[in-house]
Amino acid sequence: MTRLGPVRALLLVSVALAAGRAPAFAQTSTAGWQNGFAIQTTNGDFRLSLGGLAQTDGRFSLDDPAPFVDTFALRKARLIFQGRIAKYFDFRITPDFGSGTPTVVDAYMDVRVAPAFRIRTGKDKTPVGLEVLQSDTTLFFPERSLASSLLPNRDIGVQAQGDLAGMKLSYAAGVFNGVTDGSSSIIDVDTNNAKDLAGRVVYQPFHRPTTPARGVNNLGLHFGSSFGHQTGALPSFRTSAGQTYFSYAGASADGDRVRLTPGIFYYLKRGGVFAEYVRVSQEITKGAVHDTFTNTGWDVTGVINLTGEEASSGIVTPQRPFDPATGDWGAVQLVGRYAELDVDADVFAQGLAATTASERARQATVGINWYPVQYVKYYLTYERTTFGGGAANRPPENAVIFRVQLAF
Protein backbone atom coordinates (compact mmCIF):
# COMPACT_ATOMS: atom_id res chain seq x y z
CA MET A 1 0.00 0.00 0.00
CA THR A 2 1.30 3.44 -0.91
CA ARG A 3 1.96 5.68 2.07
CA LEU A 4 0.32 9.12 1.67
CA GLY A 5 1.88 12.36 2.87
CA PRO A 6 -0.24 14.41 5.30
CA VAL A 7 -1.11 17.14 2.79
CA ARG A 8 -2.12 14.64 0.09
CA ALA A 9 -4.20 12.65 2.58
CA LEU A 10 -6.06 15.77 3.70
CA LEU A 11 -6.81 16.71 0.10
CA LEU A 12 -8.16 13.24 -0.62
CA VAL A 13 -10.43 13.48 2.41
CA SER A 14 -11.71 16.80 1.06
CA VAL A 15 -12.51 15.28 -2.32
CA ALA A 16 -14.35 12.38 -0.69
CA LEU A 17 -16.39 14.73 1.45
CA ALA A 18 -17.28 16.95 -1.50
CA ALA A 19 -18.41 13.95 -3.52
CA GLY A 20 -20.49 12.69 -0.61
CA ARG A 21 -18.93 9.23 -0.95
CA ALA A 22 -16.99 8.95 2.34
CA PRO A 23 -18.69 5.95 4.04
CA ALA A 24 -17.60 7.06 7.53
CA PHE A 25 -19.63 10.26 7.21
CA ALA A 26 -22.72 8.87 5.45
CA GLN A 27 -24.42 12.26 5.24
CA THR A 28 -24.59 15.35 3.08
CA SER A 29 -21.66 17.74 3.19
CA THR A 30 -21.47 21.46 2.43
CA ALA A 31 -18.59 23.56 1.18
CA GLY A 32 -17.89 27.27 1.08
CA TRP A 33 -15.91 30.18 2.48
CA GLN A 34 -15.72 30.90 6.21
CA ASN A 35 -12.51 32.86 6.82
CA GLY A 36 -10.90 30.20 4.64
CA PHE A 37 -12.06 27.40 2.36
CA ALA A 38 -14.11 24.88 4.37
CA ILE A 39 -16.03 21.69 3.81
CA GLN A 40 -18.05 19.90 6.47
CA THR A 41 -20.92 17.54 7.13
CA THR A 42 -24.25 19.18 7.81
CA ASN A 43 -24.09 18.44 11.53
CA GLY A 44 -20.51 19.76 11.79
CA ASP A 45 -19.10 16.52 13.23
CA PHE A 46 -16.54 16.33 10.41
CA ARG A 47 -14.87 19.44 9.05
CA LEU A 48 -11.80 20.42 7.06
CA SER A 49 -10.70 23.99 6.32
CA LEU A 50 -7.76 25.38 4.40
CA GLY A 51 -6.20 28.72 5.29
CA GLY A 52 -2.99 30.49 4.50
CA LEU A 53 -0.50 33.07 5.72
CA ALA A 54 2.00 34.89 3.52
CA GLN A 55 4.25 37.72 4.72
CA THR A 56 6.72 39.62 2.57
CA ASP A 57 9.02 42.01 4.45
CA GLY A 58 11.40 44.83 3.69
CA ARG A 59 14.00 45.71 6.36
CA PHE A 60 16.10 48.82 5.82
CA SER A 61 18.70 50.56 7.97
CA LEU A 62 18.85 54.35 8.37
CA ASP A 63 22.37 54.16 9.85
CA ASP A 64 25.81 54.48 8.31
CA PRO A 65 27.42 52.02 8.58
CA ALA A 66 24.38 49.75 8.58
CA PRO A 67 24.35 47.13 11.38
CA PHE A 68 22.37 44.70 9.23
CA VAL A 69 21.83 43.99 5.53
CA ASP A 70 18.99 45.83 3.80
CA THR A 71 16.78 43.17 2.31
CA PHE A 72 13.42 42.00 1.14
CA ALA A 73 12.43 38.67 2.68
CA LEU A 74 9.69 36.07 2.48
CA ARG A 75 9.07 35.97 6.23
CA LYS A 76 6.30 33.37 6.28
CA ALA A 77 4.54 31.20 3.69
CA ARG A 78 2.16 28.85 5.47
CA LEU A 79 -0.67 26.52 4.56
CA ILE A 80 -3.05 25.96 7.47
CA PHE A 81 -5.04 22.73 7.58
CA GLN A 82 -7.46 22.44 10.46
CA GLY A 83 -10.65 20.63 11.16
CA ARG A 84 -12.67 18.19 13.22
CA ILE A 85 -13.01 14.43 13.23
CA ALA A 86 -15.91 12.55 14.83
CA LYS A 87 -17.31 15.60 16.67
CA TYR A 88 -14.87 15.74 19.58
CA PHE A 89 -11.42 15.67 17.94
CA ASP A 90 -9.94 18.85 16.46
CA PHE A 91 -6.62 19.15 14.65
CA ARG A 92 -4.29 21.69 13.07
CA ILE A 93 -1.32 21.13 10.74
CA THR A 94 0.71 24.13 9.54
CA PRO A 95 3.71 23.69 7.25
CA ASP A 96 5.78 26.82 6.62
CA PHE A 97 7.88 27.36 3.49
CA GLY A 98 9.13 30.87 4.35
CA SER A 99 12.67 31.99 5.23
CA GLY A 100 14.12 29.36 2.87
CA THR A 101 13.69 26.48 5.36
CA PRO A 102 10.55 24.31 5.16
CA THR A 103 9.31 23.31 8.60
CA VAL A 104 6.19 22.24 10.46
CA VAL A 105 5.05 25.14 12.65
CA ASP A 106 1.97 23.57 14.23
CA ALA A 107 0.88 19.93 14.38
CA TYR A 108 -1.52 19.06 17.17
CA MET A 109 -4.81 17.36 18.03
CA ASP A 110 -7.38 18.29 20.67
CA VAL A 111 -9.79 16.04 22.50
CA ARG A 112 -12.71 18.26 23.55
CA VAL A 113 -14.32 16.80 26.66
CA ALA A 114 -16.13 20.03 27.63
CA PRO A 115 -15.60 23.79 27.26
CA ALA A 116 -13.82 23.69 30.61
CA PHE A 117 -11.48 20.86 29.66
CA ARG A 118 -9.71 19.69 26.54
CA ILE A 119 -6.40 17.94 25.99
CA ARG A 120 -3.96 19.05 23.30
CA THR A 121 -1.05 16.88 22.16
CA GLY A 122 1.62 17.80 19.63
CA LYS A 123 3.44 20.96 18.59
CA ASP A 124 1.94 24.31 19.53
CA LYS A 125 2.86 27.54 21.30
CA THR A 126 4.03 27.06 24.88
CA PRO A 127 1.36 28.64 27.14
CA VAL A 128 3.48 31.25 28.94
CA GLY A 129 3.82 34.70 27.30
CA LEU A 130 1.01 37.18 26.62
CA GLU A 131 2.41 38.66 23.41
CA VAL A 132 3.91 35.36 22.22
CA LEU A 133 0.50 33.72 22.41
CA GLN A 134 -1.01 36.43 20.23
CA SER A 135 -1.57 35.02 16.75
CA ASP A 136 1.13 35.70 14.15
CA THR A 137 -1.57 37.17 11.89
CA THR A 138 -2.81 39.72 14.44
CA LEU A 139 0.44 41.26 15.69
CA PHE A 140 0.42 45.05 15.84
CA PHE A 141 4.07 45.13 14.66
CA PRO A 142 6.02 42.98 12.20
CA GLU A 143 7.99 41.44 15.07
CA ARG A 144 7.33 40.90 18.76
CA SER A 145 8.99 43.06 21.41
CA LEU A 146 12.38 42.62 23.08
CA ALA A 147 10.65 41.23 26.18
CA SER A 148 9.24 38.31 24.19
CA SER A 149 12.83 37.29 23.39
CA LEU A 150 12.94 35.87 26.93
CA LEU A 151 9.96 33.55 26.43
CA PRO A 152 9.51 30.17 24.72
CA ASN A 153 7.62 29.93 21.45
CA ARG A 154 6.52 26.62 19.94
CA ASP A 155 7.31 23.30 21.58
CA ILE A 156 6.09 19.71 21.64
CA GLY A 157 4.15 18.39 24.60
CA VAL A 158 0.80 17.68 26.20
CA GLN A 159 -1.40 20.36 27.75
CA ALA A 160 -4.85 20.85 29.25
CA GLN A 161 -6.91 23.91 28.30
CA GLY A 162 -10.29 25.30 29.13
CA ASP A 163 -12.60 28.22 29.92
CA LEU A 164 -14.29 28.60 33.30
CA ALA A 165 -16.70 30.92 35.12
CA GLY A 166 -18.64 31.96 32.04
CA MET A 167 -15.41 32.49 30.04
CA LYS A 168 -14.08 34.96 32.60
CA LEU A 169 -11.19 32.60 33.38
CA SER A 170 -9.17 30.63 30.84
CA TYR A 171 -6.22 28.38 31.53
CA ALA A 172 -3.63 26.21 29.82
CA ALA A 173 -1.00 24.03 31.49
CA GLY A 174 1.17 21.14 30.40
CA VAL A 175 4.53 19.43 30.09
CA PHE A 176 6.89 20.15 27.18
CA ASN A 177 10.33 19.18 25.91
CA GLY A 178 11.66 22.67 26.74
CA VAL A 179 13.19 25.23 24.37
CA THR A 180 15.59 28.12 24.92
CA ASP A 181 14.33 31.68 25.36
CA GLY A 182 12.87 33.22 22.21
CA SER A 183 13.00 30.01 20.18
CA SER A 184 10.84 27.20 18.84
CA SER A 185 11.43 23.49 18.61
CA ILE A 186 13.28 22.82 15.35
CA ILE A 187 14.35 19.18 15.28
CA ASP A 188 11.17 18.22 17.20
CA VAL A 189 12.88 15.74 19.51
CA ASP A 190 14.35 16.52 22.91
CA THR A 191 18.09 16.72 23.46
CA ASN A 192 17.97 15.61 27.11
CA ASN A 193 15.68 13.81 29.55
CA ALA A 194 14.50 17.00 31.29
CA LYS A 195 11.10 18.55 30.61
CA ASP A 196 9.43 21.93 31.24
CA LEU A 197 6.22 22.47 33.15
CA ALA A 198 4.43 25.52 31.73
CA GLY A 199 1.10 27.22 32.14
CA ARG A 200 -0.84 30.43 32.16
CA VAL A 201 -4.17 31.86 33.30
CA VAL A 202 -6.13 34.80 31.89
CA TYR A 203 -8.76 36.45 34.07
CA GLN A 204 -11.30 38.90 32.66
CA PRO A 205 -13.37 39.78 35.74
CA PHE A 206 -16.05 41.78 33.90
CA HIS A 207 -16.20 39.78 30.68
CA ARG A 208 -19.62 38.98 29.22
CA PRO A 209 -19.31 37.15 25.89
CA THR A 210 -22.83 38.11 24.77
CA THR A 211 -22.40 41.81 25.61
CA PRO A 212 -20.88 44.32 23.14
CA ALA A 213 -17.41 45.52 24.13
CA ARG A 214 -17.73 48.53 26.41
CA GLY A 215 -16.48 49.76 29.78
CA VAL A 216 -14.27 47.20 31.50
CA ASN A 217 -15.66 44.24 29.54
CA ASN A 218 -12.31 43.82 27.77
CA LEU A 219 -10.05 44.26 30.80
CA GLY A 220 -7.87 41.20 31.38
CA LEU A 221 -5.07 40.02 33.65
CA HIS A 222 -2.53 37.44 32.55
CA PHE A 223 0.01 35.34 34.41
CA GLY A 224 2.31 32.76 32.84
CA SER A 225 5.17 30.67 34.16
CA SER A 226 7.42 27.74 33.32
CA PHE A 227 9.84 25.61 35.29
CA GLY A 228 12.36 23.05 34.15
CA HIS A 229 15.80 21.60 34.77
CA GLN A 230 17.57 22.16 31.47
CA THR A 231 21.06 21.68 30.06
CA GLY A 232 22.67 22.75 26.80
CA ALA A 233 22.35 25.78 24.56
CA LEU A 234 21.67 29.30 25.78
CA PRO A 235 19.84 32.01 23.81
CA SER A 236 21.12 35.00 21.89
CA PHE A 237 19.08 38.19 21.51
CA ARG A 238 18.37 40.18 18.34
CA THR A 239 16.57 43.35 17.34
CA SER A 240 13.47 43.26 15.16
CA ALA A 241 15.63 44.00 12.12
CA GLY A 242 17.90 41.03 12.88
CA GLN A 243 21.00 42.55 14.52
CA THR A 244 22.38 40.22 17.22
CA TYR A 245 23.30 42.39 20.20
CA PHE A 246 23.84 39.75 22.89
CA SER A 247 25.17 36.19 22.98
CA TYR A 248 26.94 33.99 25.50
CA ALA A 249 30.53 32.78 25.07
CA GLY A 250 31.45 29.24 26.04
CA ALA A 251 28.66 29.01 28.62
CA SER A 252 25.78 26.53 28.76
CA ALA A 253 22.57 25.96 30.68
CA ASP A 254 23.04 23.53 33.55
CA GLY A 255 20.19 23.47 36.05
CA ASP A 256 16.89 25.05 36.94
CA ARG A 257 15.22 27.58 34.65
CA VAL A 258 12.23 29.57 35.92
CA ARG A 259 10.17 32.02 33.86
CA LEU A 260 7.56 34.39 35.30
CA THR A 261 5.47 36.82 33.25
CA PRO A 262 2.51 38.85 34.53
CA GLY A 263 0.61 41.01 32.05
CA ILE A 264 -2.47 43.18 31.57
CA PHE A 265 -4.59 44.22 28.58
CA TYR A 266 -7.51 46.56 28.04
CA TYR A 267 -9.45 47.42 24.88
CA LEU A 268 -12.12 50.11 24.81
CA LYS A 269 -13.91 51.29 21.67
CA ARG A 270 -11.26 52.16 19.06
CA GLY A 271 -8.22 52.01 21.39
CA GLY A 272 -6.32 49.49 23.46
CA VAL A 273 -3.18 48.82 25.46
CA PHE A 274 -1.32 45.84 26.84
CA ALA A 275 1.80 45.47 28.99
CA GLU A 276 3.93 42.55 30.07
CA TYR A 277 6.87 41.94 32.43
CA VAL A 278 9.22 38.97 32.04
CA ARG A 279 11.74 37.51 34.50
CA VAL A 280 13.89 34.48 33.64
CA SER A 281 16.31 32.80 36.05
CA GLN A 282 18.68 30.16 34.69
CA GLU A 283 21.53 28.14 36.19
CA ILE A 284 24.57 28.54 33.91
CA THR A 285 27.98 26.92 33.91
CA LYS A 286 31.34 27.79 32.36
CA GLY A 287 34.54 26.30 33.73
CA ALA A 288 34.61 26.94 37.47
CA VAL A 289 31.58 29.22 37.29
CA HIS A 290 28.21 27.72 38.20
CA ASP A 291 25.53 30.14 39.33
CA THR A 292 21.99 31.38 38.73
CA PHE A 293 21.58 34.46 36.53
CA THR A 294 18.42 36.51 35.97
CA ASN A 295 17.43 38.41 32.82
CA THR A 296 14.41 40.71 32.74
CA GLY A 297 12.33 42.58 30.20
CA TRP A 298 9.09 44.48 29.81
CA ASP A 299 7.01 46.17 27.16
CA VAL A 300 3.99 48.45 26.75
CA THR A 301 2.00 48.58 23.51
CA GLY A 302 -0.78 50.99 22.55
CA VAL A 303 -3.12 50.95 19.54
CA ILE A 304 -5.83 53.21 18.14
CA ASN A 305 -8.00 52.57 15.09
CA LEU A 306 -8.18 55.91 13.31
CA THR A 307 -11.14 54.86 11.16
CA GLY A 308 -13.37 53.94 14.10
CA GLU A 309 -13.27 50.12 14.19
CA GLU A 310 -13.48 48.36 17.58
CA ALA A 311 -10.02 47.64 18.99
CA SER A 312 -9.06 44.12 20.07
CA SER A 313 -6.18 41.68 19.92
CA GLY A 314 -7.71 40.16 16.79
CA ILE A 315 -7.90 41.04 13.11
CA VAL A 316 -9.41 44.42 12.25
CA THR A 317 -12.50 44.17 10.04
CA PRO A 318 -12.83 47.45 8.10
CA GLN A 319 -16.15 49.24 8.36
CA ARG A 320 -15.65 50.38 4.78
CA PRO A 321 -13.63 47.71 2.87
CA PHE A 322 -11.36 48.79 0.04
CA ASP A 323 -13.35 49.89 -3.00
CA PRO A 324 -11.83 52.86 -4.88
CA ALA A 325 -14.92 53.18 -7.07
CA THR A 326 -16.97 54.21 -4.02
CA GLY A 327 -14.19 56.08 -2.24
CA ASP A 328 -13.73 53.43 0.47
CA TRP A 329 -10.19 52.64 1.56
CA GLY A 330 -10.39 50.21 4.48
CA ALA A 331 -9.16 50.65 8.06
CA VAL A 332 -6.11 52.53 9.36
CA GLN A 333 -4.46 51.78 12.69
CA LEU A 334 -1.81 53.73 14.61
CA VAL A 335 0.46 51.76 16.97
CA GLY A 336 3.26 52.52 19.41
CA ARG A 337 5.50 50.43 21.66
CA TYR A 338 8.29 50.75 24.19
CA ALA A 339 10.29 47.74 25.41
CA GLU A 340 13.43 46.93 27.38
CA LEU A 341 15.60 43.88 27.94
CA ASP A 342 18.29 43.67 30.63
CA VAL A 343 20.84 40.89 30.88
CA ASP A 344 22.13 40.10 34.38
CA ALA A 345 25.22 42.25 35.03
CA ASP A 346 26.96 39.24 36.63
CA VAL A 347 26.92 37.51 33.23
CA PHE A 348 29.46 40.11 32.12
CA ALA A 349 31.29 40.29 35.44
CA GLN A 350 31.97 36.54 35.37
CA GLY A 351 33.00 36.41 31.71
CA LEU A 352 30.01 34.53 30.30
CA ALA A 353 29.11 37.03 27.57
CA ALA A 354 30.64 37.45 24.12
CA THR A 355 33.05 40.37 23.71
CA THR A 356 30.60 42.04 21.30
CA ALA A 357 27.59 41.67 23.64
CA SER A 358 25.51 44.54 25.01
CA GLU A 359 24.00 44.33 28.46
CA ARG A 360 20.88 46.44 27.81
CA ALA A 361 18.57 47.21 24.90
CA ARG A 362 15.84 49.85 24.75
CA GLN A 363 13.31 49.72 21.92
CA ALA A 364 10.91 52.47 20.81
CA THR A 365 8.61 51.70 17.87
CA VAL A 366 5.88 53.59 16.05
CA GLY A 367 3.89 52.39 13.10
CA ILE A 368 0.84 52.66 10.92
CA ASN A 369 -1.12 49.65 9.67
CA TRP A 370 -3.54 49.62 6.75
CA TYR A 371 -6.25 46.96 6.39
CA PRO A 372 -7.81 47.42 2.92
CA VAL A 373 -9.91 44.32 3.64
CA GLN A 374 -10.07 41.88 6.52
CA TYR A 375 -7.58 39.45 4.97
CA VAL A 376 -4.88 41.88 3.80
CA LYS A 377 -2.64 44.03 5.98
CA TYR A 378 0.18 46.48 5.29
CA TYR A 379 2.63 47.38 8.08
CA LEU A 380 4.99 50.36 8.08
CA THR A 381 7.09 50.85 11.23
CA TYR A 382 10.04 52.88 12.40
CA GLU A 383 12.06 51.44 15.27
CA ARG A 384 14.95 52.88 17.27
CA THR A 385 16.93 50.59 19.56
CA THR A 386 19.65 51.85 21.89
CA PHE A 387 22.19 49.74 23.73
CA GLY A 388 24.25 50.06 26.90
CA GLY A 389 26.61 48.17 29.15
CA GLY A 390 28.87 45.30 28.26
CA ALA A 391 32.17 45.49 26.46
CA ALA A 392 30.77 46.74 23.18
CA ASN A 393 30.22 50.41 22.37
CA ARG A 394 27.28 49.70 20.09
CA PRO A 395 25.64 52.66 18.29
CA PRO A 396 21.84 52.99 18.18
CA GLU A 397 19.97 51.10 15.50
CA ASN A 398 17.39 52.97 13.40
CA ALA A 399 15.33 50.76 11.15
CA VAL A 400 12.31 50.89 8.89
CA ILE A 401 10.37 47.64 8.52
CA PHE A 402 7.67 47.17 5.91
CA ARG A 403 5.40 44.13 5.59
CA VAL A 404 2.61 42.97 3.30
CA GLN A 405 0.45 40.20 4.78
CA LEU A 406 -2.23 37.92 3.36
CA ALA A 407 -3.98 35.86 6.03
CA PHE A 408 -7.16 33.80 5.94
Buried (B, 14 or more C-beta within 10 A) or exposed (E): EEEEEEEEEBBEBBEBBBEEEBEEBEEEBEEEEEEBBBBBBEEEBBBBBBBBBBBBBBBBBEEEEBBBEEEEBEBBBBBBBBBBBEEEBBBBBBBBBBEEEEBBBBBBBBEBEEEBBBBBBBBBBBBBBBBBBBEBBEBBBBBBBBBBBBBBBBBBBEBBBBBBEEBBBBBBBBBBBBBBBBBBBEEBEBEEEBBBBBBBBBBBEEBEEEEEBEEEBBBBBBBBBBBBBBBEBBBBBBBBBBBBBBBBBEBBBBBBBBBBBBBBBBBBBBBBBBBBBBBBBBBBBBEEBEBBBBBBBBBBBBBBBEBEBBBBBEBBBBEBBBEEEEEEBBBBBBBBBBBBBBBBEBBBEBEBBBEBBBBBBBBEBBBBBBBBEBBBBBBBBBBBBBBEBBEBEBEEBBBBBBBBBBBB
